[in-house]
Amino acid sequence: MAVQQRRNSKTRKAKRRTHYKLPQVTLVKCPSCGEFKQPHRVCECGHYEGRKSA
């Protein structure tokens, strides 16, 4: 198993962690009520693919 020989600086650690970020959430407008929602999900108004879901 590898053993660390030298301490990493704060800058080096921060450079490595710049890619540890959450992906941006995609939002689309509901065609019936106009509210923003995630794609392929039922809207708060109950519509999906242009029809009212049960």
mmJSON file of the N, C-alpha and C atoms, coordinates in Angstrom:
{"data_MODEL":{"atom_site":{
"group_PDB":["ATOM","ATOM","ATOM","ATOM","ATOM","ATOM","ATOM","ATOM","ATOM","ATOM","ATOM","ATOM","ATOM","ATOM","ATOM","ATOM","ATOM","ATOM","ATOM","ATOM","ATOM","ATOM","ATOM","ATOM","ATOM","ATOM","ATOM","ATOM","ATOM","ATOM","ATOM","ATOM","ATOM","ATOM","ATOM","ATOM","ATOM","ATOM","ATOM","ATOM","ATOM","ATOM","ATOM","ATOM","ATOM","ATOM","ATOM","ATOM","ATOM","ATOM","ATOM","ATOM","ATOM","ATOM","ATOM","ATOM","ATOM","ATOM","ATOM","ATOM","ATOM","ATOM","ATOM","ATOM","ATOM","ATOM","ATOM","ATOM","ATOM","ATOM","ATOM","ATOM","ATOM","ATOM","ATOM","ATOM","ATOM","ATOM","ATOM","ATOM","ATOM","ATOM","ATOM","ATOM","ATOM","ATOM","ATOM","ATOM","ATOM","ATOM","ATOM","ATOM","ATOM","ATOM","ATOM","ATOM","ATOM","ATOM","ATOM","ATOM","ATOM","ATOM","ATOM","ATOM","ATOM","ATOM","ATOM","ATOM","ATOM","ATOM","ATOM","ATOM","ATOM","ATOM","ATOM","ATOM","ATOM","ATOM","ATOM","ATOM","ATOM","ATOM","ATOM","ATOM","ATOM","ATOM","ATOM","ATOM","ATOM","ATOM","ATOM","ATOM","ATOM","ATOM","ATOM","ATOM","ATOM","ATOM","ATOM","ATOM","ATOM","ATOM","ATOM","ATOM","ATOM","ATOM","ATOM","ATOM","ATOM","ATOM","ATOM","ATOM","ATOM","ATOM","ATOM","ATOM","ATOM","ATOM","ATOM","ATOM","ATOM","ATOM"],
"id":[1,2,3,4,5,6,7,8,9,10,11,12,13,14,15,16,17,18,19,20,21,22,23,24,25,26,27,28,29,30,31,32,33,34,35,36,37,38,39,40,41,42,43,44,45,46,47,48,49,50,51,52,53,54,55,56,57,58,59,60,61,62,63,64,65,66,67,68,69,70,71,72,73,74,75,76,77,78,79,80,81,82,83,84,85,86,87,88,89,90,91,92,93,94,95,96,97,98,99,100,101,102,103,104,105,106,107,108,109,110,111,112,113,114,115,116,117,118,119,120,121,122,123,124,125,126,127,128,129,130,131,132,133,134,135,136,137,138,139,140,141,142,143,144,145,146,147,148,149,150,151,152,153,154,155,156,157,158,159,160,161,162],
"type_symbol":["N","C","C","N","C","C","N","C","C","N","C","C","N","C","C","N","C","C","N","C","C","N","C","C","N","C","C","N","C","C","N","C","C","N","C","C","N","C","C","N","C","C","N","C","C","N","C","C","N","C","C","N","C","C","N","C","C","N","C","C","N","C","C","N","C","C","N","C","C","N","C","C","N","C","C","N","C","C","N","C","C","N","C","C","N","C","C","N","C","C","N","C","C","N","C","C","N","C","C","N","C","C","N","C","C","N","C","C","N","C","C","N","C","C","N","C","C","N","C","C","N","C","C","N","C","C","N","C","C","N","C","C","N","C","C","N","C","C","N","C","C","N","C","C","N","C","C","N","C","C","N","C","C","N","C","C","N","C","C","N","C","C"],
"label_atom_id":["N","CA","C","N","CA","C","N","CA","C","N","CA","C","N","CA","C","N","CA","C","N","CA","C","N","CA","C","N","CA","C","N","CA","C","N","CA","C","N","CA","C","N","CA","C","N","CA","C","N","CA","C","N","CA","C","N","CA","C","N","CA","C","N","CA","C","N","CA","C","N","CA","C","N","CA","C","N","CA","C","N","CA","C","N","CA","C","N","CA","C","N","CA","C","N","CA","C","N","CA","C","N","CA","C","N","CA","C","N","CA","C","N","CA","C","N","CA","C","N","CA","C","N","CA","C","N","CA","C","N","CA","C","N","CA","C","N","CA","C","N","CA","C","N","CA","C","N","CA","C","N","CA","C","N","CA","C","N","CA","C","N","CA","C","N","CA","C","N","CA","C","N","CA","C","N","CA","C","N","CA","C","N","CA","C","N","CA","C"],
"label_alt_id":[null,null,null,null,null,null,null,null,null,null,null,null,null,null,null,null,null,null,null,null,null,null,null,null,null,null,null,null,null,null,null,null,null,null,null,null,null,null,null,null,null,null,null,null,null,null,null,null,null,null,null,null,null,null,null,null,null,null,null,null,null,null,null,null,null,null,null,null,null,null,null,null,null,null,null,null,null,null,null,null,null,null,null,null,null,null,null,null,null,null,null,null,null,null,null,null,null,null,null,null,null,null,null,null,null,null,null,null,null,null,null,null,null,null,null,null,null,null,null,null,null,null,null,null,null,null,null,null,null,null,null,null,null,null,null,null,null,null,null,null,null,null,null,null,null,null,null,null,null,null,null,null,null,null,null,null,null,null,null,null,null,null],
"label_comp_id":["MET","MET","MET","ALA","ALA","ALA","VAL","VAL","VAL","GLN","GLN","GLN","GLN","GLN","GLN","ARG","ARG","ARG","ARG","ARG","ARG","ASN","ASN","ASN","SER","SER","SER","LYS","LYS","LYS","THR","THR","THR","ARG","ARG","ARG","LYS","LYS","LYS","ALA","ALA","ALA","LYS","LYS","LYS","ARG","ARG","ARG","ARG","ARG","ARG","THR","THR","THR","HIS","HIS","HIS","TYR","TYR","TYR","LYS","LYS","LYS","LEU","LEU","LEU","PRO","PRO","PRO","GLN","GLN","GLN","VAL","VAL","VAL","THR","THR","THR","LEU","LEU","LEU","VAL","VAL","VAL","LYS","LYS","LYS","CYS","CYS","CYS","PRO","PRO","PRO","SER","SER","SER","CYS","CYS","CYS","GLY","GLY","GLY","GLU","GLU","GLU","PHE","PHE","PHE","LYS","LYS","LYS","GLN","GLN","GLN","PRO","PRO","PRO","HIS","HIS","HIS","ARG","ARG","ARG","VAL","VAL","VAL","CYS","CYS","CYS","GLU","GLU","GLU","CYS","CYS","CYS","GLY","GLY","GLY","HIS","HIS","HIS","TYR","TYR","TYR","GLU","GLU","GLU","GLY","GLY","GLY","ARG","ARG","ARG","LYS","LYS","LYS","SER","SER","SER","ALA","ALA","ALA"],
"label_asym_id":["A","A","A","A","A","A","A","A","A","A","A","A","A","A","A","A","A","A","A","A","A","A","A","A","A","A","A","A","A","A","A","A","A","A","A","A","A","A","A","A","A","A","A","A","A","A","A","A","A","A","A","A","A","A","A","A","A","A","A","A","A","A","A","A","A","A","A","A","A","A","A","A","A","A","A","A","A","A","A","A","A","A","A","A","A","A","A","A","A","A","A","A","A","A","A","A","A","A","A","A","A","A","A","A","A","A","A","A","A","A","A","A","A","A","A","A","A","A","A","A","A","A","A","A","A","A","A","A","A","A","A","A","A","A","A","A","A","A","A","A","A","A","A","A","A","A","A","A","A","A","A","A","A","A","A","A","A","A","A","A","A","A"],
"label_entity_id":["1","1","1","1","1","1","1","1","1","1","1","1","1","1","1","1","1","1","1","1","1","1","1","1","1","1","1","1","1","1","1","1","1","1","1","1","1","1","1","1","1","1","1","1","1","1","1","1","1","1","1","1","1","1","1","1","1","1","1","1","1","1","1","1","1","1","1","1","1","1","1","1","1","1","1","1","1","1","1","1","1","1","1","1","1","1","1","1","1","1","1","1","1","1","1","1","1","1","1","1","1","1","1","1","1","1","1","1","1","1","1","1","1","1","1","1","1","1","1","1","1","1","1","1","1","1","1","1","1","1","1","1","1","1","1","1","1","1","1","1","1","1","1","1","1","1","1","1","1","1","1","1","1","1","1","1","1","1","1","1","1","1"],
"label_seq_id":[1,1,1,2,2,2,3,3,3,4,4,4,5,5,5,6,6,6,7,7,7,8,8,8,9,9,9,10,10,10,11,11,11,12,12,12,13,13,13,14,14,14,15,15,15,16,16,16,17,17,17,18,18,18,19,19,19,20,20,20,21,21,21,22,22,22,23,23,23,24,24,24,25,25,25,26,26,26,27,27,27,28,28,28,29,29,29,30,30,30,31,31,31,32,32,32,33,33,33,34,34,34,35,35,35,36,36,36,37,37,37,38,38,38,39,39,39,40,40,40,41,41,41,42,42,42,43,43,43,44,44,44,45,45,45,46,46,46,47,47,47,48,48,48,49,49,49,50,50,50,51,51,51,52,52,52,53,53,53,54,54,54],
"pdbx_PDB_ins_code":[null,null,null,null,null,null,null,null,null,null,null,null,null,null,null,null,null,null,null,null,null,null,null,null,null,null,null,null,null,null,null,null,null,null,null,null,null,null,null,null,null,null,null,null,null,null,null,null,null,null,null,null,null,null,null,null,null,null,null,null,null,null,null,null,null,null,null,null,null,null,null,null,null,null,null,null,null,null,null,null,null,null,null,null,null,null,null,null,null,null,null,null,null,null,null,null,null,null,null,null,null,null,null,null,null,null,null,null,null,null,null,null,null,null,null,null,null,null,null,null,null,null,null,null,null,null,null,null,null,null,null,null,null,null,null,null,null,null,null,null,null,null,null,null,null,null,null,null,null,null,null,null,null,null,null,null,null,null,null,null,null,null],
"Cartn_x":[0.833,0.0,0.883,0.465,1.272,1.196,2.339,2.426,2.851,2.138,2.42,3.791,4.603,5.952,6.022,5.2,5.202,3.763,3.615,2.296,1.903,0.653,0.142,-0.277,-0.017,-0.398,-1.91,-2.444,-3.864,-4.235,-3.316,-3.575,-3.692,-2.793,-2.83,-4.107,-4.5,-5.724,-6.939,-6.959,-8.075,-8.153,-6.999,-6.985,-7.561,-7.269,-7.802,-9.308,-9.784,-11.203,-12.085,-11.532,-12.367,-13.39,-13.151,-14.058,-15.105,-15.056,-16.031,-17.235,-17.995,-19.142,-20.4,-21.525,-22.796,-23.18,-23.773,-24.216,-25.407,-25.483,-26.577,-27.872,-28.939,-30.217,-30.88,-31.346,-32.039,-33.512,-34.033,-35.433,-36.1,-37.343,-38.137,-39.468,-40.114,-41.401,-42.525,-43.462,-44.644,-45.52,-45.956,-46.771,-48.166,-48.674,-50.034,-50.084,-49.198,-49.274,-48.12,-47.037,-45.918,-44.904,-45.101,-44.169,-42.945,-41.773,-40.56,-40.54,-40.132,-40.054,-38.899,-38.5,-37.468,-38.067,-37.291,-37.833,-38.165,-39.164,-39.616,-40.154,-40.741,-41.38,-42.787,-43.704,-45.053,-44.984,-45.677,-45.689,-46.574,-46.444,-47.275,-48.761,-49.05,-50.446,-51.005,-50.149,-50.615,-50.525,-49.91,-49.811,-48.47,-48.52,-47.316,-47.566,-46.634,-46.751,-48.06,-48.482,-49.647,-50.983,-50.99,-52.261,-52.253,-53.445,-53.598,-53.336,-52.422,-52.13,-53.072,-53.243,-54.204,-53.716],
"Cartn_y":[-1.178,0.0,1.249,2.265,3.476,4.31,4.874,5.727,7.115,8.118,9.487,9.912,10.479,10.885,12.353,13.192,14.617,15.103,16.166,16.755,17.542,17.377,18.162,19.539,20.541,21.899,22.085,23.147,23.458,23.749,24.381,24.723,23.473,22.533,21.29,20.5,20.482,19.792,20.47,21.799,22.546,22.351,22.28,22.057,20.694,19.702,18.364,18.327,19.084,19.033,19.985,20.721,21.643,20.896,19.629,18.851,18.109,18.227,17.557,18.466,18.682,19.565,18.844,19.31,18.702,19.131,18.238,18.623,19.578,20.465,21.427,20.712,20.983,20.32,20.913,20.036,20.467,20.69,21.83,22.147,22.497,22.065,22.403,22.97,23.745,24.337,23.363,23.249,22.412,23.102,22.379,23.032,23.428,22.794,23.107,24.232,24.208,25.246,26.246,25.919,26.84,26.782,25.882,25.748,24.95,25.277,24.547,23.212,22.152,20.816,20.078,18.94,18.113,17.333,17.101,16.354,14.914,14.339,12.962,12.736,13.784,13.681,14.268,13.801,14.351,15.723,16.697,18.059,18.122,19.217,19.419,19.507,19.971,20.069,18.713,17.688,16.333,15.956,16.794,16.494,15.843,14.925,14.285,13.96,14.362,14.132,14.697,15.83,16.509,15.953,14.994,14.461,14.396,14.393,14.347,12.913,12.778,11.44,11.11,9.852,9.393,9.633],
"Cartn_z":[0.0,0.0,0.0,-0.736,-0.855,0.42,0.784,1.958,1.496,1.973,1.574,2.101,1.23,1.61,2.017,1.37,1.675,1.809,2.574,2.753,1.508,1.054,-0.07,0.426,-0.39,-0.023,-0.182,0.416,0.302,-1.15,-1.867,-3.268,-4.121,-3.928,-4.705,-4.417,-3.151,-2.764,-3.41,-3.402,-3.984,-5.485,-6.164,-7.609,-7.955,-7.137,-7.386,-7.164,-6.197,-5.834,-6.629,-7.585,-8.364,-9.202,-9.496,-10.34,-9.524,-8.192,-7.34,-7.159,-8.185,-8.069,-8.535,-8.068,-8.436,-9.841,-10.613,-11.957,-11.869,-12.83,-12.846,-13.23,-12.497,-12.719,-13.964,-14.863,-16.07,-15.75,-16.16,-15.945,-17.265,-17.429,-18.607,-18.129,-18.997,-18.663,-18.976,-18.054,-18.278,-19.324,-20.371,-21.404,-20.923,-19.876,-19.444,-18.411,-17.409,-16.365,-16.434,-17.149,-17.297,-16.167,-15.215,-14.093,-14.535,-13.961,-14.292,-13.562,-14.27,-13.699,-14.341,-13.755,-14.355,-15.515,-16.586,-17.714,-17.33,-17.993,-17.785,-16.378,-15.788,-14.482,-14.592,-13.77,-13.729,-13.068,-13.633,-13.098,-11.854,-11.093,-9.908,-10.281,-11.489,-11.925,-12.338,-12.437,-12.743,-14.206,-15.033,-16.456,-16.793,-17.758,-18.28,-19.737,-20.608,-22.058,-22.615,-22.099,-22.642,-22.181,-21.263,-20.786,-19.257,-18.682,-17.231,-16.761,-15.785,-15.265,-14.119,-13.874,-12.865,-11.459],
"occupancy":[1.0,1.0,1.0,1.0,1.0,1.0,1.0,1.0,1.0,1.0,1.0,1.0,1.0,1.0,1.0,1.0,1.0,1.0,1.0,1.0,1.0,1.0,1.0,1.0,1.0,1.0,1.0,1.0,1.0,1.0,1.0,1.0,1.0,1.0,1.0,1.0,1.0,1.0,1.0,1.0,1.0,1.0,1.0,1.0,1.0,1.0,1.0,1.0,1.0,1.0,1.0,1.0,1.0,1.0,1.0,1.0,1.0,1.0,1.0,1.0,1.0,1.0,1.0,1.0,1.0,1.0,1.0,1.0,1.0,1.0,1.0,1.0,1.0,1.0,1.0,1.0,1.0,1.0,1.0,1.0,1.0,1.0,1.0,1.0,1.0,1.0,1.0,1.0,1.0,1.0,1.0,1.0,1.0,1.0,1.0,1.0,1.0,1.0,1.0,1.0,1.0,1.0,1.0,1.0,1.0,1.0,1.0,1.0,1.0,1.0,1.0,1.0,1.0,1.0,1.0,1.0,1.0,1.0,1.0,1.0,1.0,1.0,1.0,1.0,1.0,1.0,1.0,1.0,1.0,1.0,1.0,1.0,1.0,1.0,1.0,1.0,1.0,1.0,1.0,1.0,1.0,1.0,1.0,1.0,1.0,1.0,1.0,1.0,1.0,1.0,1.0,1.0,1.0,1.0,1.0,1.0,1.0,1.0,1.0,1.0,1.0,1.0],
"B_iso_or_equiv":[0.0,0.0,0.0,0.0,0.0,0.0,0.0,0.0,0.0,0.0,0.0,0.0,0.0,0.0,0.0,0.0,0.0,0.0,0.0,0.0,0.0,0.0,0.0,0.0,0.0,0.0,0.0,0.0,0.0,0.0,0.0,0.0,0.0,0.0,0.0,0.0,0.0,0.0,0.0,0.0,0.0,0.0,0.0,0.0,0.0,0.0,0.0,0.0,0.0,0.0,0.0,0.0,0.0,0.0,0.0,0.0,0.0,0.0,0.0,0.0,0.0,0.0,0.0,0.0,0.0,0.0,0.0,0.0,0.0,0.0,0.0,0.0,0.0,0.0,0.0,0.0,0.0,0.0,0.0,0.0,0.0,0.0,0.0,0.0,0.0,0.0,0.0,0.0,0.0,0.0,0.0,0.0,0.0,0.0,0.0,0.0,0.0,0.0,0.0,0.0,0.0,0.0,0.0,0.0,0.0,0.0,0.0,0.0,0.0,0.0,0.0,0.0,0.0,0.0,0.0,0.0,0.0,0.0,0.0,0.0,0.0,0.0,0.0,0.0,0.0,0.0,0.0,0.0,0.0,0.0,0.0,0.0,0.0,0.0,0.0,0.0,0.0,0.0,0.0,0.0,0.0,0.0,0.0,0.0,0.0,0.0,0.0,0.0,0.0,0.0,0.0,0.0,0.0,0.0,0.0,0.0,0.0,0.0,0.0,0.0,0.0,0.0],
"pdbx_formal_charge":[null,null,null,null,null,null,null,null,null,null,null,null,null,null,null,null,null,null,null,null,null,null,null,null,null,null,null,null,null,null,null,null,null,null,null,null,null,null,null,null,null,null,null,null,null,null,null,null,null,null,null,null,null,null,null,null,null,null,null,null,null,null,null,null,null,null,null,null,null,null,null,null,null,null,null,null,null,null,null,null,null,null,null,null,null,null,null,null,null,null,null,null,null,null,null,null,null,null,null,null,null,null,null,null,null,null,null,null,null,null,null,null,null,null,null,null,null,null,null,null,null,null,null,null,null,null,null,null,null,null,null,null,null,null,null,null,null,null,null,null,null,null,null,null,null,null,null,null,null,null,null,null,null,null,null,null,null,null,null,null,null,null],
"auth_seq_id":[1,1,1,2,2,2,3,3,3,4,4,4,5,5,5,6,6,6,7,7,7,8,8,8,9,9,9,10,10,10,11,11,11,12,12,12,13,13,13,14,14,14,15,15,15,16,16,16,17,17,17,18,18,18,19,19,19,20,20,20,21,21,21,22,22,22,23,23,23,24,24,24,25,25,25,26,26,26,27,27,27,28,28,28,29,29,29,30,30,30,31,31,31,32,32,32,33,33,33,34,34,34,35,35,35,36,36,36,37,37,37,38,38,38,39,39,39,40,40,40,41,41,41,42,42,42,43,43,43,44,44,44,45,45,45,46,46,46,47,47,47,48,48,48,49,49,49,50,50,50,51,51,51,52,52,52,53,53,53,54,54,54],
"auth_comp_id":["MET","MET","MET","ALA","ALA","ALA","VAL","VAL","VAL","GLN","GLN","GLN","GLN","GLN","GLN","ARG","ARG","ARG","ARG","ARG","ARG","ASN","ASN","ASN","SER","SER","SER","LYS","LYS","LYS","THR","THR","THR","ARG","ARG","ARG","LYS","LYS","LYS","ALA","ALA","ALA","LYS","LYS","LYS","ARG","ARG","ARG","ARG","ARG","ARG","THR","THR","THR","HIS","HIS","HIS","TYR","TYR","TYR","LYS","LYS","LYS","LEU","LEU","LEU","PRO","PRO","PRO","GLN","GLN","GLN","VAL","VAL","VAL","THR","THR","THR","LEU","LEU","LEU","VAL","VAL","VAL","LYS","LYS","LYS","CYS","CYS","CYS","PRO","PRO","PRO","SER","SER","SER","CYS","CYS","CYS","GLY","GLY","GLY","GLU","GLU","GLU","PHE","PHE","PHE","LYS","LYS","LYS","GLN","GLN","GLN","PRO","PRO","PRO","HIS","HIS","HIS","ARG","ARG","ARG","VAL","VAL","VAL","CYS","CYS","CYS","GLU","GLU","GLU","CYS","CYS","CYS","GLY","GLY","GLY","HIS","HIS","HIS","TYR","TYR","TYR","GLU","GLU","GLU","GLY","GLY","GLY","ARG","ARG","ARG","LYS","LYS","LYS","SER","SER","SER","ALA","ALA","ALA"],
"auth_asym_id":["A","A","A","A","A","A","A","A","A","A","A","A","A","A","A","A","A","A","A","A","A","A","A","A","A","A","A","A","A","A","A","A","A","A","A","A","A","A","A","A","A","A","A","A","A","A","A","A","A","A","A","A","A","A","A","A","A","A","A","A","A","A","A","A","A","A","A","A","A","A","A","A","A","A","A","A","A","A","A","A","A","A","A","A","A","A","A","A","A","A","A","A","A","A","A","A","A","A","A","A","A","A","A","A","A","A","A","A","A","A","A","A","A","A","A","A","A","A","A","A","A","A","A","A","A","A","A","A","A","A","A","A","A","A","A","A","A","A","A","A","A","A","A","A","A","A","A","A","A","A","A","A","A","A","A","A","A","A","A","A","A","A"],
"auth_atom_id":["N","CA","C","N","CA","C","N","CA","C","N","CA","C","N","CA","C","N","CA","C","N","CA","C","N","CA","C","N","CA","C","N","CA","C","N","CA","C","N","CA","C","N","CA","C","N","CA","C","N","CA","C","N","CA","C","N","CA","C","N","CA","C","N","CA","C","N","CA","C","N","CA","C","N","CA","C","N","CA","C","N","CA","C","N","CA","C","N","CA","C","N","CA","C","N","CA","C","N","CA","C","N","CA","C","N","CA","C","N","CA","C","N","CA","C","N","CA","C","N","CA","C","N","CA","C","N","CA","C","N","CA","C","N","CA","C","N","CA","C","N","CA","C","N","CA","C","N","CA","C","N","CA","C","N","CA","C","N","CA","C","N","CA","C","N","CA","C","N","CA","C","N","CA","C","N","CA","C","N","CA","C","N","CA","C","N","CA","C"],
"pdbx_PDB_model_num":[1,1,1,1,1,1,1,1,1,1,1,1,1,1,1,1,1,1,1,1,1,1,1,1,1,1,1,1,1,1,1,1,1,1,1,1,1,1,1,1,1,1,1,1,1,1,1,1,1,1,1,1,1,1,1,1,1,1,1,1,1,1,1,1,1,1,1,1,1,1,1,1,1,1,1,1,1,1,1,1,1,1,1,1,1,1,1,1,1,1,1,1,1,1,1,1,1,1,1,1,1,1,1,1,1,1,1,1,1,1,1,1,1,1,1,1,1,1,1,1,1,1,1,1,1,1,1,1,1,1,1,1,1,1,1,1,1,1,1,1,1,1,1,1,1,1,1,1,1,1,1,1,1,1,1,1,1,1,1,1,1,1]
}}}
